[in-house]
Amino acid sequence: MVVKFKVNTKLGYQVSNIIIKDEEGNIIEYRKVSDNEYEFTMPATNVMINPTFEKKEVIDLITNPETALKISIFLIAIISLGTGIYVYQKKESKKI
């Protein structure tokens, strides 16, 4: 009989290995079905499922601190220029 089971992990952790042993100490082979679901063929004896976990390696995006200032200045300049052109055009349209 094929038995399916799920291993739920805490946030930031992942399953590194699973050891399944029967009452006689024999290691039972298992297969990964999906992200956290596994299956194995059940022997005639009880089994013990022992998962081990490891911390996930999280890669933070590296940002250039100098870029943010340059982008901010550029955006402020564009907005200011656009506002200036709008005000100038409004002023000119009232003269006609």
Secondary structure, DSSP 8 states (H G I E B T S, - for coil): -EEEEE----TTEEEEEEEEEETT--EE-EEE-SSSEEEEE--SS-EEEEEEEEE---------HHHHHHHHHHHHHHHHHHHHHHHHHHHHHHH-
